[in-house]
């Protein structure tokens, strides 16, 4: 005849702790850097004047502070903002860098997200670079450039007239902020689509003074960080980009997402062991 006894408080507490530890680790573990930026939908677009702070139009965005990297491995944190309104992609970069003649921001977008520089000289341009000099910076760092296979597109004929509604701006001196409004139609994008994107911030006209995000974009074999004249042709550059996904109007995700890491084997293994111990105690 089997004998039934109540589970001891200590045993029950042990199992609860194991369950909580395992579930807590699962929910909290993720890669340290974003691989996907979820771009929330907004009904109140930001004013593109270079000033991010205090602009309620950025209210839907979840600021993402990420590590930019130079070719020589120098890191620098900058904060990125992103929103869309089904017509335009809005980007803001709080650079933490000073203005100057050679200070600027560039955004590289792989509209069809194929990792290949295959933009078109006619609309929609799909694969583009949009630039904005800092206040007092050289105007040549601005512009709207199509990227395609060298030499057919870049540098010969790559600069095109920006689509209607395109806006860029910068403001500040010791902590320059940059803002962009880019046509989704010219990128071939609509709600729910995903594009590749890389960011560049120059400070002094040298490669050592140029910061890239993602860090892979600082690799000269990656699209964002390559020398387009020498290395553009016949490369694929998908490792230079993070993914930019446009949320729907009813979407609730406004934070960057990553593929969660699995919890340690020890914790996962402890959970069934603890439950098995509890079952044995109850059957005793």
C-alpha positions in Angstrom: 0.0 0.0 0.0 1.5 3.3 -1.0 1.9 6.0 1.5 1.1 9.6 0.4 2.8 12.5 2.1 2.6 16.2 1.6 5.5 17.7 -0.3 7.9 19.5 2.0 8.0 23.3 1.8 11.7 23.1 1.1 11.1 20.8 -1.9 8.3 22.8 -3.3 10.4 26.0 -2.9 13.3 24.4 -4.7 11.1 23.5 -7.7 9.6 27.0 -7.8 13.0 28.5 -7.8 14.2 26.3 -10.6 11.2 27.1 -12.7 11.5 30.9 -12.1 15.2 30.8 -12.8 14.7 29.0 -16.1 11.8 31.1 -17.3 13.5 34.3 -16.2 16.6 33.5 -18.1 14.7 32.7 -21.2 12.8 36.0 -21.1 15.9 38.1 -20.4 18.5 36.6 -22.7 19.1 38.2 -26.0 22.0 39.4 -28.1 23.6 42.6 -26.8 23.3 44.4 -30.2 20.1 44.7 -32.2 20.0 42.7 -35.4 16.5 44.0 -36.3 15.1 47.5 -35.8 11.3 47.4 -35.6 10.2 50.7 -37.1 6.9 51.8 -35.4 4.1 53.5 -37.3 3.4 57.1 -36.3 0.5 59.4 -37.0 2.6 62.4 -35.9 5.6 62.8 -38.1 8.7 64.6 -36.8 9.8 68.0 -38.1 13.0 67.5 -40.2 15.0 70.4 -38.9 17.9 68.6 -37.4 16.6 68.8 -33.8 15.5 65.5 -32.3 15.3 66.5 -28.6 11.9 68.0 -27.7 10.2 67.0 -31.0 7.0 65.2 -30.1 7.0 63.7 -33.6 9.6 61.2 -32.4 7.3 60.0 -29.7 6.6 56.7 -31.3 10.3 55.8 -31.7 12.2 53.7 -29.2 15.7 55.2 -29.2 18.4 52.6 -29.8 21.9 53.4 -28.5 24.4 51.3 -30.5 28.2 51.1 -30.9 29.6 52.6 -34.1 33.1 51.5 -35.1 36.0 52.9 -37.2 38.3 50.9 -39.4 40.9 50.9 -36.7 38.5 49.6 -34.1 37.7 52.8 -32.2 34.1 52.5 -30.8 31.7 55.4 -30.3 28.0 55.2 -29.1 25.3 56.9 -31.0 21.5 56.9 -30.7 19.2 56.0 -33.6 15.5 56.8 -33.9 13.2 55.3 -36.6 9.6 55.7 -37.5 7.4 55.5 -40.6 3.9 56.8 -41.6 3.3 54.5 -44.6 4.7 57.1 -46.9 8.1 58.0 -45.5 10.8 56.5 -43.4 12.0 58.9 -40.7 15.5 58.5 -39.2 17.2 60.4 -36.5 20.8 60.1 -35.3 22.1 61.7 -32.2 25.8 61.4 -33.0 27.6 62.8 -30.0 30.1 64.1 -32.5 31.1 67.7 -33.2 30.3 69.7 -36.4 33.0 70.7 -38.9 33.8 71.0 -42.5 34.3 67.2 -42.8 31.6 66.1 -40.4 28.6 64.4 -41.9 26.1 61.6 -41.7 25.2 59.0 -44.4 22.5 56.4 -44.5 22.9 53.4 -46.8 19.6 51.5 -47.5 19.3 48.1 -49.3 15.7 48.5 -50.3 15.2 45.0 -51.6 17.3 43.5 -48.8 19.3 41.2 -51.1 22.7 42.3 -50.0 23.7 43.3 -53.5 24.3 46.8 -54.9 21.7 46.7 -57.6 19.9 50.1 -57.5 18.3 51.7 -60.5 18.9 55.1 -62.0 15.2 55.4 -62.6 12.5 55.4 -59.9 12.1 53.4 -57.7 15.9 53.6 -57.0 15.8 50.8 -54.4 19.4 50.9 -53.2 20.5 54.3 -52.1 22.8 56.4 -50.0 21.4 59.7 -48.5 23.8 62.1 -46.9 23.7 65.3 -44.8 26.7 67.5 -43.8 26.9 68.9 -40.2 26.2 72.6 -39.7 29.0 74.4 -41.5 30.1 71.2 -43.3 30.9 70.7 -46.9 27.8 70.4 -49.1 29.4 67.6 -51.1 28.7 65.2 -48.2 25.0 65.6 -48.9 23.0 64.2 -51.8 20.9 61.3 -52.9 23.0 58.6 -54.6 21.9 55.3 -56.3 24.2 52.4 -55.8 24.6 49.7 -58.4 27.3 47.7 -60.1 30.4 49.7 -60.8 31.0 51.4 -63.1 27.5 51.6 -64.6 26.0 53.5 -61.6 28.7 54.7 -59.2 30.4 57.1 -59.5 29.3 58.0 -63.0 25.7 59.1 -62.9 25.0 57.8 -59.4 23.8 61.1 -58.0 20.1 61.6 -58.8 17.3 64.1 -58.0 15.8 63.1 -54.6 12.2 62.0 -54.8 9.5 64.5 -53.9 9.2 64.9 -50.1 12.8 63.9 -49.3 14.2 66.0 -46.5 17.5 66.0 -44.5 18.8 68.3 -41.8 21.4 68.7 -39.1 21.7 70.8 -36.0 24.1 71.3 -33.1 27.8 71.8 -32.6 29.3 69.5 -29.9 26.6 66.8 -30.3 25.3 67.1 -33.8 21.9 65.5 -34.6 20.9 64.4 -38.1 17.4 63.8 -39.4 16.0 62.1 -42.6 12.7 61.7 -44.4 13.0 59.1 -47.1 10.3 58.0 -49.6 9.3 54.4 -48.9 8.0 54.1 -52.5 11.5 54.9 -53.8 12.9 52.1 -51.8 10.1 49.7 -53.0 8.9 49.3 -49.4 5.5 49.1 -47.7 4.2 48.2 -44.3 5.6 44.8 -43.1 8.6 44.8 -45.4 12.2 44.5 -44.3 15.2 46.4 -45.7 18.9 46.5 -44.9 20.4 49.6 -43.5 23.9 50.9 -42.5 24.9 54.2 -40.9 28.1 56.2 -41.4 29.3 59.3 -39.5 32.4 61.1 -40.7 34.4 63.5 -38.5 37.6 64.6 -40.2 37.7 63.4 -43.8 39.8 60.3 -43.0 38.9 56.6 -42.8 40.2 56.6 -39.2 37.8 59.3 -38.4 34.8 57.6 -39.9 32.4 55.6 -37.7 30.1 52.8 -39.0 27.1 50.9 -37.7 26.9 48.0 -38.0 30.5 47.1 -36.9 30.7 44.8 -39.9 30.2 47.9 -42.1 33.7 49.0 -41.0 35.0 46.0 -42.9 36.1 47.1 -46.3 34.5 44.0 -47.8 31.1 45.0 -46.5 28.8 47.3 -48.5 28.5 50.1 -46.0 32.2 50.4 -45.4 33.7 49.7 -48.8 35.6 52.0 -51.0 32.9 52.2 -53.7 35.3 53.1 -56.5 37.7 50.1 -55.9 35.6 47.4 -54.3 32.0 47.9 -55.3 31.7 45.5 -58.2 30.8 41.8 -57.7 30.6 41.9 -53.9 27.7 41.1 -51.7 27.4 43.2 -48.6 24.5 41.8 -46.5 26.8 41.4 -43.5 27.1 45.2 -43.3 23.5 45.8 -42.7 21.0 45.5 -39.8 17.4 44.7 -40.7 14.8 47.5 -40.7 11.2 46.1 -40.5 8.2 48.4 -40.9 5.5 47.8 -38.3 1.9 47.9 -39.3 -0.5 50.6 -38.1 -1.8 48.3 -35.4 1.6 46.8 -34.6 2.6 47.0 -31.0 6.3 46.2 -31.2 8.4 49.3 -30.9 11.7 47.9 -29.7 14.6 46.3 -31.5 14.3 42.5 -31.7 17.0 39.8 -31.8 16.9 36.1 -31.9 16.9 35.0 -28.2 19.8 33.0 -27.0 18.9 29.7 -25.3 19.4 29.4 -21.6 22.3 27.4 -20.2 22.0 23.7 -20.4 22.5 23.6 -16.6 19.3 25.6 -16.0 17.2 23.7 -18.5 18.5 20.4 -17.2 17.7 21.5 -13.6 14.0 22.1 -14.3 13.0 18.5 -15.3 15.2 17.1 -12.6 13.4 19.2 -10.0 10.0 18.2 -11.3 11.0 14.6 -11.3 12.1 14.9 -7.7 8.8 16.4 -6.8 6.9 13.6 -8.5 8.9 11.0 -6.6 8.2 12.8 -3.3 4.4 12.8 -4.1 4.4 9.1 -5.0 6.4 8.0 -2.0 
